[in-house]
Amino acid sequence: MKKILVTGGSGFIGSNFIIEQITKGNKILNFDNLTYAANQDNLLEINKNSNYHFVRGNITNFERVSSKINEFNPNVIINFAAESHVDRSIDDPKEFIDTNIIGTYNLLRCSLDYYNSLSVENKINFKFIHVSTDEVYGSLGEKGYFSEDSPYKPSSPYSASKASSDHLVNAWYHTFNLPTIITNCSNNYGPYQFPEKLIPLIITSCLSGKELPIYGDGTNIRDWLYVKDHCAALDITINYGQSGETYNIGGNEEKTNLEIVNTICNILDEKIPLKNGLKYSDSIVYVKDRPGHDFRYAINSSKIQSKLNWLPKYKFEHAIAKTIDWYIENQSWWNKILNNQYDLNRLGNK
């Protein structure tokens, strides 16, 4: 049994990761500030499990982070805590600087103090995993892939803040010998994703009878990774990843934004046809492009495949259908968000 302290565990990827780890019999402390994209409903199925514990806290608070790390005595700390929506980073960069940079710095300080207090045997088993994004590498043209050796060229306040946090994590490994690992993933999708992101935004907009906004001409390309594949990669990284390394995690599923939207519309046309004889794609509208919108992201995952023997198991066609089914079956989950926190209107239009 591992003891894993998870920061940001009530968010999309963090909650999926916690559910997977609880099923493996590991003990989890979820340290989360419960900002807008966090949702305690994500973890209802394991909330009463004796191996799951929740503490509310902000990673910028040194005393609270330090005390909880020392009380829980983890052998793994994994950092999901981050502001992550590009559009919101355009509207208010400060939140991203505070959480993604200052918060990561603070978490590293606390983790190093804790690591230095461990016995030699416990130091050998300790890892700090920092979950990051392929957006730190900037934009690709029509060809090529991001590798772990790609230079950092962030374009948005969000990606710049994540790039900064990656550099801090690397510095704590090289300067202070904290056993850190960085993972940079492509665009995730799946259950419990806050509906400001493209896939849940389109699904919930279809089911709510709203317009389906597409930035620019819809030709921007992303590599899509099903969240369960991402969680499996993180589990392998915890067990077999080497300290000081970076691992890129991608789904090998490049799609344009327009392809994504049309795929969702076509599936919903089959599952829940509109009564007026129209198709869901009739609601597509093209809107002004996002400022600084990167054209293409694509990840070369050969390192984690060859070194750690990980491969994505889910093909996009199957996983997107599973994702749509989840949002159909859990309308109360996202309706609560739309009623109280987010109305599907555009952000970051500056």
JOPEJO-V282038 format. One record per backbone hydrogen bond with DSSP energy under -1.0 kcal/mol. CO is the residue of the C=O (numbers start at 1). NH is the residue of the N-H. If there is no record, write none. Layout:
BEGIN
CO_NH ; CO_NH
END
This chain:
BEGIN
2_27 ; 3_75 ; 3_76 ; 4_29 ; 5_78 ; 6_31 ; 7_80 ; 8_11 ; 10_39 ; 11_15 ; 12_16 ; 13_17 ; 14_18 ; 15_19 ; 16_20 ; 17_21 ; 18_22 ; 19_23 ; 21_26 ; 22_25 ; 27_4 ; 28_53 ; 29_6 ; 30_55 ; 31_8 ; 32_57 ; 35_38 ; 39_42 ; 40_43 ; 41_44 ; 43_46 ; 46_49 ; 49_52 ; 51_28 ; 53_30 ; 55_32 ; 58_61 ; 61_65 ; 62_66 ; 63_67 ; 64_68 ; 65_69 ; 66_70 ; 67_71 ; 68_72 ; 69_73 ; 75_127 ; 76_5 ; 77_129 ; 78_7 ; 79_131 ; 85_89 ; 86_90 ; 87_91 ; 88_92 ; 93_97 ; 94_98 ; 95_99 ; 96_100 ; 97_101 ; 97_102 ; 98_103 ; 101_105 ; 102_106 ; 103_107 ; 104_108 ; 105_109 ; 106_110 ; 107_111 ; 108_112 ; 109_113 ; 110_114 ; 111_115 ; 112_116 ; 115_118 ; 119_123 ; 120_124 ; 123_126 ; 127_77 ; 128_181 ; 129_79 ; 130_183 ; 132_185 ; 134_137 ; 135_138 ; 136_153 ; 146_300 ; 147_150 ; 156_160 ; 157_161 ; 158_162 ; 159_163 ; 160_164 ; 161_165 ; 162_166 ; 163_167 ; 164_168 ; 165_169 ; 166_170 ; 167_171 ; 168_172 ; 169_173 ; 170_174 ; 171_175 ; 172_178 ; 173_177 ; 178_180 ; 179_128 ; 180_244 ; 181_130 ; 182_247 ; 183_132 ; 184_249 ; 185_134 ; 187_225 ; 189_227 ; 194_197 ; 197_201 ; 198_202 ; 199_203 ; 200_204 ; 201_205 ; 202_206 ; 203_207 ; 204_208 ; 205_210 ; 206_209 ; 212_285 ; 214_287 ; 215_218 ; 218_258 ; 220_257 ; 221_297 ; 222_255 ; 223_187 ; 225_189 ; 226_229 ; 226_230 ; 227_231 ; 228_232 ; 229_233 ; 230_234 ; 231_235 ; 232_236 ; 233_237 ; 234_238 ; 235_239 ; 236_240 ; 237_241 ; 242_245 ; 245_182 ; 247_184 ; 249_186 ; 253_224 ; 255_222 ; 256_260 ; 257_261 ; 258_262 ; 259_263 ; 260_264 ; 261_265 ; 262_266 ; 263_267 ; 264_268 ; 265_269 ; 266_270 ; 267_271 ; 268_272 ; 279_282 ; 280_283 ; 281_284 ; 283_212 ; 285_214 ; 287_216 ; 290_293 ; 295_221 ; 296_140 ; 298_146 ; 301_305 ; 302_306 ; 303_307 ; 304_308 ; 304_310 ; 315_319 ; 316_320 ; 318_322 ; 319_323 ; 320_324 ; 321_325 ; 322_326 ; 323_327 ; 324_328 ; 325_329 ; 326_330 ; 330_334 ; 331_335 ; 332_336 ; 334_338 ; 335_339 ; 336_340 ; 337_341 ; 337_342 ; 348_350
END
